[in-house]
Amino acid sequence: MPMNLAAGVESRCKYCDSYVTRDFRRVYGDDDNRAHRCHDCDTLVRLREGSAAGLEVSTPDPQESPGRHGSETAEWCQ
């Protein structure tokens, strides 16, 4: 059965509105091929855990934990 990736499927990240490719949505997105997070707003570790599919994941969110995952320089690195 072929995957249904109709033209009407959103090609933007639902979190940051960045463009996401059809393949990214197919691999990482939810059952409707929508990306809830992408490489611009999340880490690869979290994307692999399911954040792009809209799942809650255990790895800290770089948007909520500044200084983690390279989003900002931690005080001890300055």
All heavy atoms as a GROMACS GRO file, in nm:
protein
  610
    1MET      N    1   0.085  -0.118   0.000
    1MET     CA    2   0.000   0.000   0.000
    1MET      C    3   0.089   0.124   0.000
    1MET      O    4   0.172   0.141   0.088
    1MET     CB    5  -0.090  -0.002   0.124
    1MET     CG    6  -0.184   0.112   0.133
    1MET     SD    7  -0.289   0.086   0.278
    1MET     CE    8  -0.426   0.183   0.229
    2PRO      N    9   0.075   0.214  -0.098
    2PRO     CA   10   0.160   0.332  -0.105
    2PRO      C   11   0.128   0.433   0.005
    2PRO      O   12   0.015   0.443   0.051
    2PRO     CB   13   0.130   0.391  -0.243
    2PRO     CG   14  -0.002   0.336  -0.282
    2PRO     CD   15  -0.017   0.205  -0.210
    3MET      N   16   0.232   0.505   0.046
    3MET     CA   17   0.215   0.611   0.145
    3MET      C   18   0.136   0.726   0.083
    3MET      O   19   0.161   0.764  -0.030
    3MET     CB   20   0.350   0.665   0.192
    3MET     CG   21   0.441   0.563   0.254
    3MET     SD   22   0.401   0.523   0.422
    3MET     CE   23   0.412   0.678   0.503
    4ASN      N   24   0.044   0.782   0.157
    4ASN     CA   25  -0.036   0.894   0.108
    4ASN      C   26   0.030   1.024   0.150
    4ASN      O   27   0.018   1.067   0.263
    4ASN     CB   28  -0.179   0.886   0.161
    4ASN     CG   29  -0.266   0.996   0.107
    4ASN    OD1   30  -0.228   1.064   0.012
    4ASN    ND2   31  -0.382   1.015   0.166
    5LEU      N   32   0.101   1.088   0.057
    5LEU     CA   33   0.164   1.217   0.082
    5LEU      C   34   0.102   1.319  -0.012
    5LEU      O   35   0.164   1.370  -0.103
    5LEU     CB   36   0.315   1.210   0.063
    5LEU     CG   37   0.390   1.122   0.161
    5LEU    CD1   38   0.537   1.115   0.125
    5LEU    CD2   39   0.373   1.171   0.302
    6ALA      N   40  -0.024   1.346   0.009
    6ALA     CA   41  -0.100   1.435  -0.078
    6ALA      C   42  -0.041   1.576  -0.077
    6ALA      O   43   0.027   1.617   0.016
    6ALA     CB   44  -0.246   1.439  -0.034
    7ALA      N   45  -0.072   1.650  -0.181
    7ALA     CA   46  -0.021   1.786  -0.195
    7ALA      C   47  -0.069   1.876  -0.082
    7ALA      O   48  -0.005   1.975  -0.050
    7ALA     CB   49  -0.064   1.844  -0.330
    8GLY      N   50  -0.181   1.844  -0.019
    8GLY     CA   51  -0.236   1.927   0.087
    8GLY      C   52  -0.166   1.912   0.220
    8GLY      O   53  -0.191   1.987   0.313
    9VAL      N   54  -0.074   1.815   0.232
    9VAL     CA   55  -0.002   1.795   0.357
    9VAL      C   56   0.089   1.915   0.382
    9VAL      O   57   0.156   1.961   0.292
    9VAL     CB   58   0.079   1.664   0.353
    9VAL    CG1   59   0.165   1.651   0.476
    9VAL    CG2   60  -0.013   1.546   0.339
   10GLU      N   61   0.090   1.962   0.505
   10GLU     CA   62   0.170   2.079   0.539
   10GLU      C   63   0.319   2.052   0.518
   10GLU      O   64   0.368   1.947   0.553
   10GLU     CB   65   0.146   2.117   0.685
   10GLU     CG   66   0.003   2.158   0.712
   10GLU     CD   67  -0.019   2.187   0.859
   10GLU    OE1   68   0.077   2.217   0.931
   10GLU    OE2   69  -0.134   2.180   0.901
   11SER      N   70   0.388   2.148   0.460
   11SER     CA   71   0.532   2.134   0.439
   11SER      C   72   0.611   2.225   0.533
   11SER      O   73   0.725   2.258   0.507
   11SER     CB   74   0.567   2.167   0.293
   11SER     OG   75   0.530   2.300   0.263
   12ARG      N   76   0.548   2.267   0.644
   12ARG     CA   77   0.612   2.354   0.742
   12ARG      C   78   0.608   2.286   0.878
   12ARG      O   79   0.514   2.215   0.911
   12ARG     CB   80   0.541   2.489   0.752
   12ARG     CG   81   0.504   2.549   0.621
   12ARG     CD   82   0.587   2.648   0.552
   12ARG     NE   83   0.668   2.748   0.606
   12ARG     CZ   84   0.783   2.782   0.546
   12ARG    NH1   85   0.825   2.717   0.441
   12ARG    NH2   86   0.855   2.878   0.591
   13CYS      N   87   0.708   2.313   0.958
   13CYS     CA   88   0.713   2.263   1.095
   13CYS      C   89   0.601   2.330   1.174
   13CYS      O   90   0.585   2.453   1.167
   13CYS     CB   91   0.849   2.296   1.155
   13CYS     SG   92   0.863   2.262   1.332
   14LYS      N   93   0.526   2.253   1.250
   14LYS     CA   94   0.416   2.308   1.328
   14LYS      C   95   0.466   2.392   1.446
   14LYS      O   96   0.394   2.474   1.497
   14LYS     CB   97   0.324   2.197   1.377
   14LYS     CG   98   0.255   2.125   1.261
   14LYS     CD   99   0.167   2.013   1.307
   14LYS     CE  100   0.031   2.056   1.351
   14LYS     NZ  101  -0.046   2.141   1.267
   15TYR      N  102   0.592   2.374   1.487
   15TYR     CA  103   0.645   2.447   1.601
   15TYR      C  104   0.708   2.580   1.560
   15TYR      O  105   0.678   2.684   1.617
   15TYR     CB  106   0.749   2.362   1.675
   15TYR     CG  107   0.797   2.422   1.803
   15TYR    CD1  108   0.726   2.406   1.921
   15TYR    CD2  109   0.915   2.496   1.808
   15TYR    CE1  110   0.769   2.462   2.040
   15TYR    CE2  111   0.959   2.552   1.926
   15TYR     CZ  112   0.887   2.535   2.041
   15TYR     OH  113   0.930   2.591   2.159
   16CYS      N  114   0.797   2.576   1.457
   16CYS     CA  115   0.872   2.698   1.422
   16CYS      C  116   0.843   2.749   1.282
   16CYS      O  117   0.899   2.850   1.241
   16CYS     CB  118   1.021   2.674   1.438
   16CYS     SG  119   1.093   2.564   1.314
   17ASP      N  120   0.758   2.682   1.209
   17ASP     CA  121   0.716   2.721   1.075
   17ASP      C  122   0.828   2.715   0.970
   17ASP      O  123   0.817   2.772   0.863
   17ASP     CB  124   0.654   2.861   1.077
   17ASP     CG  125   0.562   2.884   0.957
   17ASP    OD1  126   0.490   2.790   0.918
   17ASP    OD2  127   0.565   2.995   0.901
   18SER      N  128   0.936   2.643   0.999
   18SER     CA  129   1.042   2.623   0.900
   18SER      C  130   0.996   2.521   0.796
   18SER      O  131   0.915   2.433   0.825
   18SER     CB  132   1.169   2.569   0.967
   18SER     OG  133   1.224   2.667   1.050
   19TYR      N  134   1.051   2.532   0.676
   19TYR     CA  135   1.019   2.435   0.571
   19TYR      C  136   1.076   2.299   0.607
   19TYR      O  137   1.189   2.288   0.653
   19TYR     CB  138   1.078   2.481   0.437
   19TYR     CG  139   1.063   2.377   0.329
   19TYR    CD1  140   0.940   2.359   0.265
   19TYR    CD2  141   1.168   2.296   0.293
   19TYR    CE1  142   0.925   2.262   0.168
   19TYR    CE2  143   1.154   2.200   0.195
   19TYR     CZ  144   1.031   2.183   0.133
   19TYR     OH  145   1.016   2.087   0.038
   20VAL      N  146   0.998   2.193   0.589
   20VAL     CA  147   1.045   2.056   0.607
   20VAL      C  148   1.014   1.977   0.481
   20VAL      O  149   0.908   1.995   0.420
   20VAL     CB  150   0.984   1.988   0.731
   20VAL    CG1  151   1.042   2.043   0.858
   20VAL    CG2  152   0.834   2.000   0.734
   21THR      N  153   1.106   1.893   0.442
   21THR     CA  154   1.089   1.818   0.318
   21THR      C  155   0.985   1.708   0.334
   21THR      O  156   0.951   1.666   0.446
   21THR     CB  157   1.221   1.753   0.274
   21THR    OG1  158   1.258   1.654   0.371
   21THR    CG2  159   1.331   1.857   0.257
   22ARG      N  160   0.940   1.661   0.223
   22ARG     CA  161   0.844   1.551   0.220
   22ARG      C  162   0.904   1.427   0.287
   22ARG      O  163   0.837   1.358   0.364
   22ARG     CB  164   0.809   1.523   0.074
   22ARG     CG  165   0.719   1.407   0.053
   22ARG     CD  166   0.695   1.389  -0.095
   22ARG     NE  167   0.608   1.277  -0.117
   22ARG     CZ  168   0.599   1.210  -0.228
   22ARG    NH1  169   0.672   1.245  -0.332
   22ARG    NH2  170   0.518   1.109  -0.239
   23ASP      N  171   1.031   1.398   0.258
   23ASP     CA  172   1.096   1.282   0.318
   23ASP      C  173   1.108   1.296   0.469
   23ASP      O  174   1.091   1.199   0.542
   23ASP     CB  175   1.234   1.260   0.256
   23ASP     CG  176   1.227   1.203   0.115
   23ASP    OD1  177   1.122   1.147   0.078
   23ASP    OD2  178   1.326   1.215   0.042
   24PHE      N  179   1.141   1.417   0.517
   24PHE     CA  180   1.150   1.438   0.662
   24PHE      C  181   1.015   1.409   0.726
   24PHE      O  182   1.006   1.341   0.828
   24PHE     CB  183   1.195   1.581   0.694
   24PHE     CG  184   1.206   1.607   0.841
   24PHE    CD1  185   1.324   1.580   0.909
   24PHE    CD2  186   1.098   1.655   0.914
   24PHE    CE1  187   1.335   1.602   1.045
   24PHE    CE2  188   1.108   1.677   1.050
   24PHE     CZ  189   1.226   1.651   1.116
   25ARG      N  190   0.908   1.460   0.668
   25ARG     CA  191   0.774   1.438   0.723
   25ARG      C  192   0.737   1.291   0.720
   25ARG      O  193   0.677   1.238   0.813
   25ARG     CB  194   0.670   1.520   0.646
   25ARG     CG  195   0.688   1.669   0.661
   25ARG     CD  196   0.573   1.749   0.603
   25ARG     NE  197   0.514   1.696   0.483
   25ARG     CZ  198   0.545   1.734   0.359
   25ARG    NH1  199   0.635   1.828   0.340
   25ARG    NH2  200   0.484   1.682   0.255
   26ARG      N  201   0.776   1.221   0.614
   26ARG     CA  202   0.744   1.080   0.600
   26ARG      C  203   0.817   0.996   0.705
   26ARG      O  204   0.760   0.908   0.766
   26ARG     CB  205   0.782   1.031   0.460
   26ARG     CG  206   0.755   0.883   0.435
   26ARG     CD  207   0.795   0.841   0.295
   26ARG     NE  208   0.933   0.874   0.261
   26ARG     CZ  209   1.039   0.801   0.295
   26ARG    NH1  210   1.024   0.690   0.365
   26ARG    NH2  211   1.160   0.838   0.258
   27VAL      N  212   0.945   1.028   0.729
   27VAL     CA  213   1.027   0.950   0.821
   27VAL      C  214   1.002   0.987   0.967
   27VAL      O  215   0.984   0.901   1.052
   27VAL     CB  216   1.177   0.966   0.788
   27VAL    CG1  217   1.265   0.900   0.892
   27VAL    CG2  218   1.206   0.910   0.650
   28TYR      N  219   1.001   1.117   0.998
   28TYR     CA  220   0.993   1.162   1.136
   28TYR      C  221   0.855   1.210   1.180
   28TYR      O  222   0.828   1.218   1.299
   28TYR     CB  223   1.094   1.275   1.161
   28TYR     CG  224   1.238   1.232   1.152
   28TYR    CD1  225   1.314   1.265   1.042
   28TYR    CD2  226   1.296   1.161   1.254
   28TYR    CE1  227   1.447   1.226   1.033
   28TYR    CE2  228   1.429   1.121   1.247
   28TYR     CZ  229   1.503   1.154   1.136
   28TYR     OH  230   1.634   1.116   1.128
   29GLY      N  231   0.769   1.244   1.087
   29GLY     CA  232   0.640   1.304   1.122
   29GLY      C  233   0.540   1.208   1.182
   29GLY      O  234   0.567   1.089   1.201
   30ASP      N  235   0.421   1.261   1.209
   30ASP     CA  236   0.314   1.180   1.268
   30ASP      C  237   0.246   1.094   1.162
   30ASP      O  238   0.290   1.088   1.047
   30ASP     CB  239   0.215   1.269   1.342
   30ASP     CG  240   0.141   1.368   1.254
   30ASP    OD1  241   0.140   1.351   1.130
   30ASP    OD2  242   0.083   1.463   1.310
   31ASP      N  243   0.138   1.028   1.200
   31ASP     CA  244   0.068   0.938   1.107
   31ASP      C  245   0.009   1.009   0.986
   31ASP      O  246  -0.021   0.947   0.886
   31ASP     CB  247  -0.043   0.862   1.181
   31ASP     CG  248   0.012   0.760   1.279
   31ASP    OD1  249   0.130   0.719   1.263
   31ASP    OD2  250  -0.060   0.721   1.372
   32ASP      N  251  -0.009   1.140   0.997
   32ASP     CA  252  -0.061   1.220   0.886
   32ASP      C  253   0.052   1.293   0.813
   32ASP      O  254   0.026   1.387   0.738
   32ASP     CB  255  -0.165   1.320   0.935
   32ASP     CG  256  -0.289   1.251   0.988
   32ASP    OD1  257  -0.332   1.150   0.927
   32ASP    OD2  258  -0.344   1.296   1.090
   33ASN      N  259   0.176   1.253   0.839
   33ASN     CA  260   0.295   1.311   0.776
   33ASN      C  261   0.310   1.461   0.801
   33ASN      O  262   0.349   1.537   0.714
   33ASN     CB  263   0.298   1.281   0.625
   33ASN     CG  264   0.308   1.133   0.599
   33ASN    OD1  265   0.392   1.066   0.658
   33ASN    ND2  266   0.221   1.082   0.516
   34ARG      N  267   0.280   1.501   0.924
   34ARG     CA  268   0.302   1.639   0.968
   34ARG      C  269   0.419   1.640   1.064
   34ARG      O  270   0.431   1.552   1.149
   34ARG     CB  271   0.178   1.695   1.038
   34ARG     CG  272   0.060   1.715   0.945
   34ARG     CD  273  -0.058   1.763   1.023
   34ARG     NE  274  -0.088   1.663   1.127
   34ARG     CZ  275  -0.208   1.633   1.168
   34ARG    NH1  276  -0.312   1.698   1.123
   34ARG    NH2  277  -0.227   1.541   1.261
   35ALA      N  278   0.505   1.740   1.052
   35ALA     CA  279   0.620   1.754   1.142
   35ALA      C  280   0.585   1.852   1.252
   35ALA      O  281   0.556   1.969   1.226
   35ALA     CB  282   0.741   1.802   1.065
   36HIS      N  283   0.586   1.806   1.375
   36HIS     CA  284   0.559   1.891   1.490
   36HIS      C  285   0.685   1.964   1.536
   36HIS      O  286   0.676   2.068   1.600
   36HIS     CB  287   0.501   1.808   1.605
   36HIS     CG  288   0.369   1.748   1.571
   36HIS    ND1  289   0.251   1.801   1.614
   36HIS    CD2  290   0.336   1.641   1.493
   36HIS    CE1  291   0.150   1.729   1.567
   36HIS    NE2  292   0.200   1.632   1.494
   37ARG      N  293   0.803   1.908   1.507
   37ARG     CA  294   0.932   1.969   1.534
   37ARG      C  295   1.024   1.937   1.417
   37ARG      O  296   0.997   1.844   1.341
   37ARG     CB  297   0.994   1.916   1.663
   37ARG     CG  298   0.914   1.943   1.791
   37ARG     CD  299   0.904   2.089   1.828
   37ARG     NE  300   1.026   2.148   1.875
   37ARG     CZ  301   1.059   2.160   2.002
   37ARG    NH1  302   0.980   2.116   2.096
   37ARG    NH2  303   1.173   2.217   2.035
   38CYS      N  304   1.135   2.011   1.402
   38CYS     CA  305   1.227   1.989   1.290
   38CYS      C  306   1.371   2.016   1.335
   38CYS      O  307   1.395   2.050   1.451
   38CYS     CB  308   1.190   2.077   1.172
   38CYS     SG  309   1.224   2.253   1.197
   39HIS      N  310   1.465   2.005   1.242
   39HIS     CA  311   1.607   2.028   1.273
   39HIS      C  312   1.634   2.172   1.316
   39HIS      O  313   1.733   2.197   1.383
   39HIS     CB  314   1.695   1.995   1.152
   39HIS     CG  315   1.700   1.850   1.120
   39HIS    ND1  316   1.763   1.758   1.200
   39HIS    CD2  317   1.650   1.779   1.017
   39HIS    CE1  318   1.754   1.639   1.148
   39HIS    NE2  319   1.684   1.648   1.036
   40ASP      N  320   1.551   2.266   1.277
   40ASP     CA  321   1.574   2.406   1.314
   40ASP      C  322   1.534   2.436   1.458
   40ASP      O  323   1.584   2.531   1.517
   40ASP     CB  324   1.496   2.499   1.221
   40ASP     CG  325   1.558   2.508   1.082
   40ASP    OD1  326   1.675   2.467   1.066
   40ASP    OD2  327   1.490   2.555   0.990
   41CYS      N  328   1.444   2.358   1.515
   41CYS     CA  329   1.395   2.389   1.649
   41CYS      C  330   1.416   2.277   1.750
   41CYS      O  331   1.380   2.292   1.867
   41CYS     CB  332   1.247   2.427   1.645
   41CYS     SG  333   1.136   2.297   1.586
   42ASP      N  334   1.475   2.166   1.707
   42ASP     CA  335   1.495   2.054   1.798
   42ASP      C  336   1.623   1.980   1.763
   42ASP      O  337   1.683   2.005   1.658
   42ASP     CB  338   1.375   1.959   1.793
   42ASP     CG  339   1.346   1.893   1.926
   42ASP    OD1  340   1.432   1.897   2.016
   42ASP    OD2  341   1.236   1.836   1.941
   43THR      N  342   1.664   1.890   1.850
   43THR     CA  343   1.787   1.814   1.828
   43THR      C  344   1.757   1.681   1.760
   43THR      O  345   1.645   1.630   1.767
   43THR     CB  346   1.857   1.785   1.962
   43THR    OG1  347   1.771   1.703   2.042
   43THR    CG2  348   1.890   1.913   2.036
   44LEU      N  349   1.858   1.626   1.696
   44LEU     CA  350   1.841   1.497   1.629
   44LEU      C  351   1.804   1.387   1.728
   44LEU      O  352   1.722   1.301   1.698
   44LEU     CB  353   1.969   1.460   1.553
   44LEU     CG  354   1.963   1.332   1.470
   44LEU    CD1  355   1.849   1.339   1.368
   44LEU    CD2  356   2.094   1.308   1.401
   45VAL      N  357   1.860   1.393   1.847
   45VAL     CA  358   1.827   1.293   1.949
   45VAL      C  359   1.677   1.295   1.979
   45VAL      O  360   1.611   1.192   1.980
   45VAL     CB  361   1.908   1.317   2.079
   45VAL    CG1  362   1.858   1.230   2.192
   45VAL    CG2  363   2.056   1.296   2.054
   46ARG      N  364   1.623   1.414   2.000
   46ARG     CA  365   1.479   1.424   2.031
   46ARG      C  366   1.394   1.389   1.910
   46ARG      O  367   1.289   1.326   1.924
   46ARG     CB  368   1.448   1.566   2.079
   46ARG     CG  369   1.498   1.592   2.221
   46ARG     CD  370   1.468   1.734   2.266
   46ARG     NE  371   1.336   1.780   2.233
   46ARG     CZ  372   1.226   1.759   2.306
   46ARG    NH1  373   1.234   1.690   2.418
   46ARG    NH2  374   1.110   1.807   2.266
   47LEU      N  375   1.438   1.426   1.790
   47LEU     CA  376   1.362   1.391   1.669
   47LEU      C  377   1.354   1.240   1.655
   47LEU      O  378   1.248   1.185   1.623
   47LEU     CB  379   1.426   1.454   1.545
   47LEU     CG  380   1.424   1.606   1.539
   47LEU    CD1  381   1.506   1.655   1.421
   47LEU    CD2  382   1.282   1.658   1.532
   48ARG      N  383   1.466   1.171   1.680
   48ARG     CA  384   1.468   1.025   1.672
   48ARG      C  385   1.381   0.961   1.780
   48ARG      O  386   1.330   0.852   1.762
   48ARG     CB  387   1.610   0.973   1.683
   48ARG     CG  388   1.691   1.000   1.559
   48ARG     CD  389   1.830   0.946   1.570
   48ARG     NE  390   1.903   0.965   1.447
   48ARG     CZ  391   2.033   0.948   1.436
   48ARG    NH1  392   2.104   0.913   1.541
   48ARG    NH2  393   2.092   0.967   1.320
   49GLU      N  394   1.365   1.029   1.894
   49GLU     CA  395   1.279   0.977   2.000
   49GLU      C  396   1.131   0.998   1.970
   49GLU      O  397   1.047   0.941   2.036
   49GLU     CB  398   1.315   1.042   2.134
   49GLU     CG  399   1.449   1.000   2.189
   49GLU     CD  400   1.486   1.072   2.316
   49GLU    OE1  401   1.423   1.173   2.352
   49GLU    OE2  402   1.581   1.027   2.382
   50GLY      N  403   1.100   1.084   1.873
   50GLY     CA  404   0.961   1.102   1.835
   50GLY      C  405   0.904   1.242   1.849
   50GLY      O  406   0.785   1.263   1.831
   51SER      N  407   0.987   1.341   1.880
   51SER     CA  408   0.934   1.477   1.898
   51SER      C  409   0.872   1.532   1.769
   51SER      O  410   0.774   1.607   1.774
   51SER     CB  411   1.042   1.572   1.950
   51SER     OG  412   1.144   1.592   1.853
   52ALA      N  413   0.926   1.494   1.653
   52ALA     CA  414   0.870   1.542   1.527
   52ALA      C  415   0.732   1.484   1.500
   52ALA      O  416   0.652   1.541   1.426
   52ALA     CB  417   0.963   1.510   1.410
   53ALA      N  418   0.703   1.371   1.563
   53ALA     CA  419   0.571   1.308   1.548
   53ALA      C  420   0.474   1.360   1.653
   53ALA      O  421   0.360   1.316   1.659
   53ALA     CB  422   0.584   1.156   1.558
   54GLY      N  423   0.519   1.453   1.736
   54GLY     CA  424   0.432   1.510   1.838
   54GLY      C  425   0.432   1.434   1.969
   54GLY      O  426   0.349   1.460   2.055
   55LEU      N  427   0.527   1.342   1.986
   55LEU     CA  428   0.533   1.263   2.109
   55LEU      C  429   0.611   1.337   2.217
   55LEU      O  430   0.702   1.414   2.187
   55LEU     CB  431   0.602   1.128   2.081
   55LEU     CG  432   0.538   1.040   1.975
   55LEU    CD1  433   0.624   0.916   1.953
   55LEU    CD2  434   0.397   1.002   2.014
   56GLU      N  435   0.575   1.311   2.342
   56GLU     CA  436   0.653   1.363   2.455
   56GLU      C  437   0.776   1.275   2.466
   56GLU      O  438   0.766   1.152   2.462
   56GLU     CB  439   0.572   1.355   2.584
   56GLU     CG  440   0.454   1.450   2.588
   56GLU     CD  441   0.499   1.594   2.600
   56GLU    OE1  442   0.602   1.621   2.666
   56GLU    OE2  443   0.432   1.681   2.543
   57VAL      N  444   0.894   1.335   2.478
   57VAL     CA  445   1.018   1.258   2.489
   57VAL      C  446   1.090   1.297   2.617
   57VAL      O  447   1.068   1.405   2.672
   57VAL     CB  448   1.108   1.278   2.366
   57VAL    CG1  449   1.039   1.228   2.240
   57VAL    CG2  450   1.148   1.422   2.348
   58SER      N  451   1.177   1.208   2.665
   58SER     CA  452   1.243   1.230   2.794
   58SER      C  453   1.363   1.324   2.787
   58SER      O  454   1.400   1.385   2.887
   58SER     CB  455   1.287   1.096   2.852
   58SER     OG  456   1.378   1.031   2.766
   59THR      N  457   1.424   1.338   2.672
   59THR     CA  458   1.540   1.426   2.657
   59THR      C  459   1.496   1.572   2.668
   59THR      O  460   1.394   1.610   2.610
   59THR     CB  461   1.607   1.403   2.519
   59THR    OG1  462   1.641   1.265   2.508
   59THR    CG2  463   1.730   1.489   2.502
   60PRO      N  464   1.569   1.655   2.746
   60PRO     CA  465   1.530   1.795   2.763
   60PRO      C  466   1.516   1.870   2.631
   60PRO      O  467   1.594   1.852   2.539
   60PRO     CB  468   1.643   1.854   2.846
   60PRO     CG  469   1.702   1.737   2.918
   60PRO     CD  470   1.689   1.622   2.823
   61ASP      N  471   1.416   1.956   2.625
   61ASP     CA  472   1.386   2.036   2.506
   61ASP      C  473   1.482   2.155   2.501
   61ASP      O  474   1.488   2.233   2.595
   61ASP     CB  475   1.242   2.084   2.515
   61ASP     CG  476   1.194   2.156   2.391
   61ASP    OD1  477   1.278   2.202   2.310
   61ASP    OD2  478   1.072   2.167   2.373
   62PRO      N  479   1.557   2.172   2.392
   62PRO     CA  480   1.650   2.286   2.384
   62PRO      C  481   1.578   2.421   2.385
   62PRO      O  482   1.639   2.522   2.419
   62PRO     CB  483   1.724   2.263   2.252
   62PRO     CG  484   1.634   2.177   2.171
   62PRO     CD  485   1.559   2.092   2.270
   63GLN      N  486   1.451   2.424   2.351
   63GLN     CA  487   1.375   2.549   2.355
   63GLN      C  488   1.339   2.589   2.498
   63GLN      O  489   1.316   2.706   2.526
   63GLN     CB  490   1.245   2.535   2.273
   63GLN     CG  491   1.268   2.501   2.127
   63GLN     CD  492   1.340   2.609   2.051
   63GLN    OE1  493   1.319   2.727   2.075
   63GLN    NE2  494   1.426   2.569   1.960
   64GLU      N  495   1.334   2.491   2.588
   64GLU     CA  496   1.297   2.517   2.728
   64GLU      C  497   1.416   2.510   2.822
   64GLU      O  498   1.405   2.549   2.938
   64GLU     CB  499   1.191   2.416   2.772
   64GLU     CG  500   1.061   2.431   2.694
   64GLU     CD  501   0.961   2.323   2.727
   64GLU    OE1  502   0.988   2.241   2.818
   64GLU    OE2  503   0.855   2.320   2.664
   65SER      N  504   1.530   2.461   2.776
   65SER     CA  505   1.650   2.447   2.858
   65SER      C  506   1.767   2.518   2.791
   65SER      O  507   1.852   2.454   2.730
   65SER     CB  508   1.683   2.299   2.878
   65SER     OG  509   1.580   2.232   2.943
   66PRO      N  510   1.772   2.652   2.798
   66PRO     CA  511   1.881   2.726   2.734
   66PRO      C  512   2.017   2.676   2.783
   66PRO      O  513   2.033   2.641   2.898
   66PRO     CB  514   1.858   2.870   2.778
   66PRO     CG  515   1.714   2.876   2.813
   66PRO     CD  516   1.680   2.739   2.867
   67GLY      N  517   2.112   2.673   2.691
   67GLY     CA  518   2.245   2.626   2.725
   67GLY      C  519   2.266   2.479   2.693
   67GLY      O  520   2.377   2.432   2.691
   68ARG      N  521   2.160   2.407   2.669
   68ARG     CA  522   2.170   2.266   2.634
   68ARG      C  523   2.174   2.250   2.483
   68ARG      O  524   2.114   2.326   2.411
   68ARG     CB  525   2.051   2.188   2.690
   68ARG     CG  526   2.048   2.186   2.842
   68ARG     CD  527   1.946   2.091   2.894
   68ARG     NE  528   1.965   1.956   2.847
   68ARG     CZ  529   2.046   1.866   2.902
   68ARG    NH1  530   2.118   1.901   3.004
   68ARG    NH2  531   2.056   1.745   2.853
   69HIS      N  532   2.244   2.151   2.436
   69HIS     CA  533   2.246   2.114   2.294
   69HIS      C  534   2.293   2.227   2.204
   69HIS      O  535   2.251   2.236   2.090
   69HIS     CB  536   2.107   2.067   2.249
   69HIS     CG  537   2.043   1.971   2.341
   69HIS    ND1  538   2.091   1.845   2.361
   69HIS    CD2  539   1.936   1.982   2.423
   69HIS    CE1  540   2.016   1.782   2.450
   69HIS    NE2  541   1.923   1.862   2.488
   70GLY      N  542   2.377   2.318   2.255
   70GLY     CA  543   2.434   2.422   2.172
   70GLY      C  544   2.345   2.541   2.145
   70GLY      O  545   2.378   2.626   2.065
   71SER      N  546   2.230   2.551   2.213
   71SER     CA  547   2.141   2.663   2.186
   71SER      C  548   2.195   2.795   2.241
   71SER      O  549   2.168   2.899   2.187
   71SER     CB  550   2.001   2.636   2.242
   71SER     OG  551   2.006   2.620   2.382
   72GLU      N  552   2.271   2.788   2.349
   72GLU     CA  553   2.337   2.906   2.407
   72GLU      C  554   2.463   2.857   2.477
   72GLU      O  555   2.471   2.742   2.518
   72GLU     CB  556   2.248   2.974   2.512
   72GLU     CG  557   2.142   3.063   2.457
   72GLU     CD  558   2.066   3.132   2.570
   72GLU    OE1  559   2.114   3.135   2.684
   72GLU    OE2  560   1.959   3.184   2.542
   73THR      N  561   2.558   2.945   2.496
   73THR     CA  562   2.678   2.907   2.568
   73THR      C  563   2.649   2.906   2.716
   73THR      O  564   2.597   3.004   2.771
   73THR     CB  565   2.792   3.006   2.538
   73THR    OG1  566   2.811   3.010   2.397
   73THR    CG2  567   2.920   2.964   2.606
   74ALA      N  568   2.683   2.800   2.783
   74ALA     CA  569   2.665   2.792   2.928
   74ALA      C  570   2.763   2.884   2.996
   74ALA      O  571   2.870   2.913   2.943
   74ALA     CB  572   2.684   2.648   2.973
   75GLU      N  573   2.729   2.930   3.116
   75GLU     CA  574   2.814   3.022   3.189
   75GLU      C  575   2.953   2.965   3.213
   75GLU      O  576   3.052   3.035   3.207
   75GLU     CB  577   2.749   3.057   3.322
   75GLU     CG  578   2.630   3.147   3.309
   75GLU     CD  579   2.569   3.180   3.445
   75GLU    OE1  580   2.643   3.175   3.546
   75GLU    OE2  581   2.450   3.212   3.448
   76TRP      N  582   2.964   2.836   3.240
   76TRP     CA  583   3.094   2.777   3.271
   76TRP      C  584   3.185   2.766   3.150
   76TRP      O  585   3.303   2.740   3.163
   76TRP     CB  586   3.073   2.641   3.338
   76TRP     CG  587   2.988   2.547   3.262
   76TRP    CD1  588   2.852   2.534   3.271
   76TRP    CD2  589   3.027   2.455   3.161
   76TRP    NE1  590   2.806   2.439   3.184
   76TRP    CE2  591   2.911   2.388   3.114
   76TRP    CE3  592   3.150   2.422   3.103
   76TRP    CZ2  593   2.917   2.292   3.015
   76TRP    CZ3  594   3.153   2.324   3.004
   76TRP    CH2  595   3.037   2.261   2.963
   77CYS      N  596   3.131   2.786   3.030
   77CYS     CA  597   3.212   2.779   2.908
   77CYS      C  598   3.268   2.916   2.869
   77CYS      O  599   3.351   2.924   2.781
   77CYS     CB  600   3.129   2.726   2.791
   77CYS     SG  601   3.086   2.554   2.806
   78GLN      N  602   3.225   3.020   2.932
   78GLN     CA  603   3.266   3.154   2.892
   78GLN      C  604   3.401   3.192   2.946
   78GLN      O  605   3.449   3.156   3.042
   78GLN     CB  606   3.162   3.256   2.937
   78GLN     CG  607   3.032   3.234   2.867
   78GLN     CD  608   2.924   3.331   2.914
   78GLN    OE1  609   2.943   3.411   3.004
   78GLN    NE2  610   2.809   3.324   2.851
   0.00000   0.00000   0.00000
